[in-house]
Amino acid sequence: MQLDKIDFSNGMWRGLLTAEKSGASPTFSVELNGAVVEGTRISAGPSDREWVIDIPIPNHAIGDGVYTFLIFVEGNSAPVGSFCISAGRAMEYDLQAEVALLREKLEILIRAFRRHIQNAATCRRVTGDKIHMNWTYCASTLSLGASKCPNHTPIFLRH
C-alpha cells in the first residue's frame, strides 16, 4: 500500500491510499503519541484500488512542539505513512538542539576520519612491470609507514 498527501486544510489531513490490487476498502487507524485518533474516515477514490482517507487533527495536537501522526493499515505492522505538525517557540529550541547534536556528530566523524588518514598510508612496490598497492598501518604511534614507526611492525593489507 502507498499513501500520498492530497491536502491539509481546515484541521483535516487528506490522503490517497493506493493498493496493489483492487478489493474491499482497507481498515486503517491513525496514532498520535500512542493513542488512536478518533473520527477518521475512508471513502472510495478515483479507481477501484484507491481510497481517500480523512484524518481530523485533534485540538490537543495544535500547539507548541512537534506532533507526529502514524497511519497504519490493518495487516501491516509498519506505518504506511506519517505526517508531522510542528509549531511554537519550543520548536525553535528543538531545531537548535537537533542542529547542535548533528554538528557534534559531524565533528566526531571528522576527527575519526582524520585519525584514519593519519594511520593509513600507501606504499608502492614494483614487481616486474606491475605496481602493487599496499596499506601500512601502525595503531600505537599514529604515524605513517614503517620508517616512521621503528618500534612497531606495520600491518600490510592488500588493497
N, C-alpha and C positions, 0 to 999 in steps of 0.2 A: 504494500500500500504506500501511496505517496500523498503528502499533504502540501498544498500550496496556498499561500495567503491570497485572499481576494480583496478584503477591505478591513479597515479598523476605524470605526467612527461611532459616535453617539453611545459609547460604552459597550459596544458589541464588536467582537472579533469574528470575522467570517473567513472560512477557508473552503477549498475544494479538495475533497478526499477522492482519490482515484485508485481503483482496484485493478489488478492484473486481468481478472475475468469478471464478467457480469454475474450478478447474483442478487441475493437479498441485501437489503440495507444493513450495513455492519453496525454493531453495538460499540459505542465509544464512550470514554469517560475523560474528564479533564481534572487534573490535580493541581492544587496550589498549596505549597508548604505541607504536602502530605494529606491534605483534606480534599474531598471531591467537591468540585464546583457544581452548584445546582443550577437548573434552568437551561441546560444545553439542549440544542435541538438539531435534528438532521432531517434534510429534505432531499428529494430527487434532484439530480444535477442534469447537465446538458445531454449526457448519454446514459446508457443502462449500467455502466460501470463507474459512474461518478455521482457523488453526493455533496451537497452543500451543508456545512456544519456552522452553527451559530453558537458562540460562547459569550455569555454576558459577563462583564467584568464586575466582580463584587465591589461594593463600596470600600471595604477594608483594604483592597488592593490598590486603591488610589491614594497615594501619599508618599512621604519621603522614603526612599530606599529602592531596592530592586525586587521585583516580584516576577518569578518565573512560572509560567503555566506549562504543564506537560500534558500532551494529548496522547491517549492510549486507545488502541483498537482491541477489542476482545480477541484473545488468542495470541496476541503479541506481548511479550514481556518488556520489550523496549518501546519507548515512545515513538510514534510515527511523526511527531512534530512537537515544536515548542515555540513559545514567544515570550518576550520579557517586556515589562513595563518598568521604567526607571525614572525617578523624579526627585526633586527636592535638593536641599542643601547637603543632606547626608550623602547624596550621590557624588558630589564633588570630592568629598573626602574618600569615598570608596575608590573612585578612579585614581586619585592621587596615591593612595596606598598601593593600589594594584600596579601603577606605573613604577613606583619606588621598588616594589618587590621584583618586577621584571628587570629593572636596572641592576639590582643586586645579583640576580641570577645571571644576567649577561656578563657582569664583571667576573663572577666565578668561572664562567665558561672561557672568558678571555684569558684569565690567569692560567687555567688548566691548559689551554691551547698553547700559550707562551711557554709553559713548562715542558709540554710535549715537544715543541720545536727546539727548545734548548737541549733536551735529552736525546734527540734523534738527529743524525746527520747521514748523508750519503757518502759512500766511498765507491770508487770505481776500480775495477781490476780487469786488465786486458788479458785475455787468453786467446792467443792466435789472432783471428780477425774479429772476435766477438767481445763486446763490453758487457760485463756482469755488474748489476747494481746490487749493493748490499746496504742494509741499515745497521749502524752501530748504535749501541745504547749502553749507558752506564748510569744506573739509577742513584748510586750513592754520592756521586760528585756533581751531578747536573752539568756535566761537561760533554763536549763533542769529541768523539773518536778516541782511539786507543792512545794516541800520542799525548792527549791532554789528561789522561787518567792513568798514571803509571802504577797505581796501587791496585787497580781492579781490571779484570779481564772483561772487555766489552762483549756483548752478546751480538752475534751476527745472525741476522734473519734475512732469508731470501726475499727479494722484492719482485 
